[in-house]
Amino acid sequence: MVNEAFDEHGANYRPGIWFNNLGIEWVEKAFKYAEQATNGEVSLFYNDYHLLINPVKLDKVLNLLDNIRKKGIKVDGIGLQGHLFAFTTISPLIHHNLRKIVN
């Protein structure tokens, strides 16, 4: 539904057509309008990269989505982009960040 709203560091919104025209509320508006347009009958996800390895970015995304949900706007989940391989050891940071997302 919404893809990669924040830069790779998580400090700022990524510039683009949505942010440039709607400002910092563009993500909230996107979820709100998508929910209205679909009568709440589809799942709406936020998707981004580096969430498992960047705690600053993860916290920014989780806070944003929590605030959107508190307003009664539907957000069903988070999509995680990354590269994990069969031989990848799950670091304590990745484990910790996965727990933050689940909780």
C-alpha positions as CSV (number, residue, x, y, z in Angstrom):
1,M,0.0,0.0,0.0
2,V,2.7,2.5,1.1
3,N,6.3,1.7,0.0
4,E,9.5,3.2,1.4
5,A,8.3,6.4,2.9
6,F,11.5,7.1,4.8
7,D,15.1,7.4,3.6
8,E,17.6,4.6,4.3
9,H,18.7,6.2,7.6
10,G,15.1,6.7,8.8
11,A,15.6,10.3,9.7
12,N,13.6,11.9,7.0
13,Y,10.7,11.2,4.6
14,R,11.9,10.4,1.1
15,P,11.3,13.2,-1.3
16,G,8.9,12.4,-4.1
17,I,5.6,13.3,-5.6
18,W,3.5,12.3,-2.6
19,F,5.6,14.0,0.0
20,N,6.2,17.0,-2.1
21,N,2.5,17.6,-2.7
22,L,0.8,16.3,0.5
23,G,3.5,16.9,3.1
24,I,4.3,14.7,6.1
25,E,0.7,13.5,6.3
26,W,0.9,11.7,3.0
27,V,1.2,8.2,4.5
28,E,-1.7,8.7,6.8
29,K,-3.8,10.0,3.9
30,A,-2.8,7.1,1.7
31,F,-4.0,4.6,4.2
32,K,-7.2,6.5,4.9
33,Y,-8.1,6.9,1.3
34,A,-7.3,3.3,0.4
35,E,-9.4,2.1,3.2
36,Q,-12.3,4.3,2.1
37,A,-12.0,3.3,-1.5
38,T,-12.0,-0.4,-0.8
39,N,-14.6,-0.3,2.0
40,G,-12.0,-1.9,4.3
41,E,-12.2,-5.1,2.3
42,V,-8.5,-5.4,1.4
43,S,-5.3,-5.7,3.5
44,L,-3.2,-2.6,3.7
45,F,0.5,-2.9,4.4
46,Y,3.4,-0.6,4.9
47,N,6.6,-1.9,3.2
48,D,10.2,-0.8,3.6
49,Y,13.8,-1.9,3.6
50,H,16.5,-1.8,6.4
51,L,13.8,-2.1,9.1
52,L,15.5,-5.2,10.6
53,I,19.0,-3.6,10.7
54,N,18.2,0.1,11.4
55,P,16.6,0.7,14.8
56,V,16.1,4.4,14.1
57,K,14.2,3.7,10.9
58,L,12.2,0.9,12.5
59,D,11.1,3.1,15.4
60,K,10.1,5.9,13.1
61,V,7.9,3.6,11.0
62,L,6.4,1.9,14.1
63,N,5.6,5.3,15.7
64,L,4.0,6.5,12.4
65,L,1.9,3.4,12.0
66,D,0.9,3.4,15.7
67,N,-0.3,7.1,15.4
68,I,-2.2,6.2,12.2
69,R,-3.9,3.3,13.9
70,K,-4.8,5.4,17.0
71,K,-6.8,7.6,14.6
72,G,-8.9,4.6,13.6
73,I,-7.2,4.2,10.2
74,K,-6.6,0.7,9.1
75,V,-3.0,-0.6,8.8
76,D,-2.9,-4.4,8.6
77,G,0.8,-5.1,8.7
78,I,4.4,-4.3,7.7
79,G,6.3,-5.8,4.8
80,L,10.0,-6.3,5.3
81,Q,12.6,-6.1,2.5
82,G,16.0,-7.7,3.0
83,H,18.5,-10.3,2.1
84,L,18.6,-13.4,4.3
85,F,20.2,-16.5,3.1
86,A,20.2,-20.1,4.3
87,F,23.6,-19.5,5.9
88,T,22.7,-16.2,7.4
89,T,23.0,-16.0,11.2
90,I,20.1,-14.1,12.7
91,S,21.9,-11.4,14.8
92,P,20.6,-10.2,18.1
93,L,19.6,-6.9,16.5
94,I,17.5,-8.6,13.8
95,H,15.9,-10.8,16.5
96,H,15.2,-7.8,18.7
97,N,13.7,-5.8,15.8
98,L,11.5,-8.7,14.8
99,R,10.1,-8.8,18.3
100,K,9.4,-5.1,18.3
101,I,7.4,-5.5,15.1
102,V,5.4,-8.4,16.4
103,N,4.6,-6.7,19.7
